[in-house]
Amino acid sequence: MLFSPYTRGALTLPNRIVMPPMTRSRAGTGNVATPLMAEYYAQRASAGLIVSEGTQISQQGQGYAWTPGIHDEAQIAGWRGVTDAVHAAGGRIVAQLWHVGRVSHVALQPGGAAPVSSSALLAEGVKVFVDPEGRGPQSGVGEMVQHSMPRALAIDEIAGIVRDYAAAARNAIAAGFDGIELHGANGYLINQFIDSQANQRTDAYGGALQNRLRFLREVTEAVAAEIGAERVGVRLAPLTTLQGAVDDTPQATYLAAAHLLDQIGVGYLHIAEADWEDAPVMPVAFKEALRMIYRGTLIYAGKYTVARAEEALAKGWADLIAFGRPFIANPDLPERLQQGLPLNPSDKATFFGGGAEGFTDYPVAELAELAELAEA
């Protein structure tokens, strides 16, 4: 199994550190991954596992300018350059497969069509990043705008999107990825079907909880049939309310989702905790319940410190811990955390779009720093 080395036991913290998906909006023409992206990911190959930035399964699935896709041959070839570089550096990487659903804009959709969702509901104040002047990622200049009003998917269209996910999983393996992660969190399409306040359907995909979980089940089963369940991970955000996705009974809903994914046999669950100031804390009892219900590898993300990570691992409700933003400015983050070295500060102005600045030019710790620490 792909994730079998990542089990509770005598593993060091660096081996248990995951680089989670982080959108950087630097794909090239045709939403193709670039050599600069290959350098960026290879620099961070010391992570126990890298999850790629969100990668749209179709043009319809795109919600932001300059994000990479994995639905045509040029995109597969671009990602092959990335995976080859990561593997040459001794790392492992999975592709996060992404359909944003309603969190898009007509400027990004095929033929200027409306975005799609479980239901025709607008999430007020939810914005997407567009490039209205067509300057391209190198400029780093775009605009945040309210997402466009979506339309509800017809049932036959849902089946087509399930096939798009399966094709994207097949493409990811062809591109050299070690597996895939389904983005089922943060208010995107899978999440729009799961959460009760985002799903007003009255057919087989709405209403009762098992109906709202049906899209998740069908997508997961389709990609598992394509590449093997052990190569599939799923990211969930059980207790957050990002981008207008709200559930009335989140603990019950997401424990049921975990049970479903355990039955399918996916390799891991990637649990995103709220990471903003004054965010609600995920109860330990909920994490312990997830551990009892789901028997695979559990990854947690959400403003973890070394102390919180070690506590989570020691108490057994997590197998791996994802550190997000610190990886942007610290390509050698696992080593820095293990040695107690200071972290490079990140430049928020270069998070999205642009070139090498703020992307591949952050320094690694000098050997002199490591030697000095060892002698202290």
N, C-alpha and C positions, 0 to 999 in steps of 0.2 A: 504494500500500500504506500502511496505517495507520502502520507503524513504519519506513518507509523513511527519514525524516529522521534516525533514530537509527542512524547508521552510523559506522564509524571514519573519522576525518578531523578537520578543523579546527573542531570544536565546543568550546565552553567548558564547564568543569566544571558550572556550574549547569544547563545544558541537558541534561546527562547524569545528573542526580540524579533518582532515582525515589523517590516516597513509597510504600513497600510496604504490604500489607494489615496492619492492626492492629485487633484486636477492641477496641471501646470500650463495648459493651453499653449503648447508649442509645436503641435503637429504641423507638417508642411502641406503643400498643395495637395488637394484630394484627401485631406485628413489622414495623411500617411505619417507614421512614426519616422523620425529622422535620425541620422548618425549622432547628432547632439543628444538626443534622447537616449541612445544606446550608451553614450559616455556617462550620462547622468545615472542611469540605473546600474551600470557596471561599477561605478564609484561606490555604490551602496550595497554591493553584493555580500558584504560580511553579515548582513541581516540573516537570521535563521530562515526567513522566507520573505520575499518581496511580493506584494500584491500590486499589480499595475494600476495606474490611474484609470478612471472609468473609461471604457472603450465601447462606443456605440455599436449595436448589432445591426443597425441599418441607418440610412439617413433619417428616417422617421424617428429613430431613437435618439437623435442628437438634440441637446438642449443648450449648448454653449458654443461660441465660436472657438475654432482651432483645437478642438478635442479630437483624438484619434479614433478611427473606426477599425473594424475587422470584418468587413463584409465584401471586400473585393480583392483581386489578386495583388494589386499594388500595395494595399494595406497589409496583407499577409507578408509580403516581401519586406516591407518596412519593419514590421515587428520581428521578423526573423533576424534582422540586424541587431535588435535589442536583446533577444533571448540568447543569441550566440555570444554576445559580449558579456552578458551576465554569467552564462555557464563557463566561459573561459576564465572568468574571475572567481569561479568556485561557488557561485550562488545558485539559488532556485527562485523561479518566478512564475506566478500564475496571472492570468488575464482576468481583470474584473469586467464582466459583461454587463452592459448598461443599456437600458431603455428608459428615458426620462419621463415618458408619458406626457402629462400635461405641462411639465416644467420646460417649456420650449416656446419658440416664437415662430410666427409664420415665415419670417426671414430665413429660418434654418430648415424649414420643412420642404419636402419635395413639392414643386409646383406652387409654393406659397400656401399650402393647405393648412387647415387648423390642426394643432396638436391633438393627440388622442389620449383617452383616459378610460378608467372604469365607468366614469359618469361625467356629464357635462357640468362640471363645477369649477369655478374660478377660485384660485387661492389668492386672495387679495394681499398685495404687498410682496408676493414672491416674484423675484426678479431673475432674469437670465442675462448672460453676457453676449452681446452681438457686435458685429463689425460692420456698422452701417455704411462706411466709406470704402470697404474692401481693402484696407491697408495691409492685412495679413499679420501673422503672429510676430514677425520681427519688429513691427512698430510698437507692439504692446499697447496700442491705443484702441479702445472700444467703448461700449456704453452698456450700462446696466438698465434694463427696461422690464416693465411688468410683463409676465408671461402672457401669451395669447389665450383667448377663450378656447377651451378644448371641446371636442365632441366625444360622445360615448361610443366605444367600439361595438360593432355588431359581432355576434357570436362567431360568424365565419371568419371575420378579421382576427379574432383572438387566436384561432387555430393557425392562421398565417404567422402571427408574431411568435407563437410557440415554435414553429418551424424555423423562424429566423434565429431564435436562441440556439436551437440545435445546430444549425449551419455555422453560427458564430463559434460554438464550442469546437466543432470540427476544424474550422479555420484556425483557431487558437493552437490546437495540437499541431496542425500543419506548419504554423509559424514557430514552433519549437517551445511553446509554453509547457510547463510541467503540469498544468491543470488550469481550472477556471474557478472564478468566484462569481456567483450571481449577486448583483446588487439589489437586495430586497429591502433597503433602508432609505432613510432621508427623504421620504416623500416622493420617490420615483415610482415607475409604473407598477412594479410588483407590490410595493407598499400601498399604492392607490387602490388596489383590489383588496388588500388585507384589512385596512383600517375602516371601521364602521362609518365614520363621518366623511370619508372620502369616497365611499362606495354606496350609491343609492339604487343599485340595480335590483330588479325584482325577478330576474331569471336565475339560471343555475350558477351564476357567478356572483350573486349578491344575496343580502339578507342574512340567513343563518351563517354561523361561523364556518362550518365546513364548506359552504358555497364560496365564502370570501377567501378561503384558503385554496380553492380549486385551481386558480391560475398559478399560484406558487407550486402546487403539486404537479400540474401538467408541464410547466417549464422545467422543473427539477428532474422529473422522470424523463423528459425528452433529452436533456443534455447528458444525464446519466446513461441512457441507452446509447448515446452517441460515443462517449469517451470513457465510460465506467464511472460508477458512483464514487469510487475512492479518489477520483481526480476532481471532484466537485466540492466546492465550499459555498456557503451562503452567508451573506452579511445581512443582519437584522438590527434594527434599532428599537427594541421593545417598548421602552418607556419614554421616548422622545416624541416631540410633536413638530418635527421639522417640516417646513414648506407645506403647511396646511394639512398634513396627514395626522389625524387624531382618531384614536380608538376609545370607545366607551369603557371597555374592560381589558386594558392592555396586558395585564399579567396572565389572565386566562387565555387570551388570544395567542400570545406568544409562547406560552407553555404548550398549547395545542400545536402551534407551528413547529416547535422543537420536536415534539413527539412524531409528527408527520415526517420530518426530515430524518429523524432517527430510523424510522421504518424504511425509508428509501435507502438509507445507508450512506449518506454523504460523508465526505472525509472530514469536514470541519464546519463549525459555526463560528462566525466572526461577529461578536456582539459589540455594537457601538453604544457606549454610554454617553449621556449628555456631557458636553465639554465647555459650555459657556458659563460665565459668571453667574453665581446663585442658581445654578441648574439643580434640578431634583436629583437626589442621590439614589442609585439603584440599590434596593435593599439586599443585604447579604442573603436573606432567606430566599429571595427570588433566584439569586445566582446558585444557591445550593439546590434549589428545585430543578433548575436547568441541568445541573450536573447529574441529578438522579434520572431525569427524563431522557437526556441525550448522551449517548455512550461514546461518541467520537471525540475529536480534538476540539477544545474550546479556546478561542482567541478573544481577548477583551481589549478594547481601545477606549480612550477617553481621559486625557490629561493625567496619565499615570506618571508617578515618580518612581525612582528605583525602590524606595521603601514600600510603596503601595504595590508595585509589581511583585516584589519578593513575598509580601504578605499573601497576595492572591495565589501565587504558586505554592507557597507553603501550606495554605489551607485547602488546596486541592480543587477549588472551583474554577481554576484557569490552568491551561497548559502552556499558553503562549500569551505574550503581552505586546500590543502594537503601540509604538511611539510615532505619532504623526509628524507634526510640525517640526520637532527637533531634528528629524532626518533631513529636512530641507537644507539647513545650514551646516549639518554635521554628517558628512558622508561616512565617517568612521564612528558613528554613534555607539554601536555595541562596545567598541574598545574604550571610548571615552566614559561610558557608564560603568564599565567594569573597573577601570582604573581611577575613577573619581575625578577625572579631568574636567575643567570648565568647558562649557559649550559655547560655540560660536553663536553670536546673535544673528537672527535672520532679518532680511530686508523685505518687508511686506510689499513694498512698491514693485518688486520684481517677481512676486508669486505667480502672476498670470501673464503669459505672453512675453515677448522679448527674445533675447538670444542667450549667450553663455552667462552674461552677468546675472548673478543671483540664482544661477541654475547649476553650472558645473565649475564655478570658480571659488567655491568655499574650500578653505584649506583643511587638510587632515592634521592631526596632532603630530608635531615633530618628534623624532626619536629622542631628542634631548629632553623634551618634556617628560617622556616616559621614563627615561633613565633617572632624571631628577626625582621623580615620584618614587621610583623603586629604592632609591638611596635614602629617602626621607624616613 
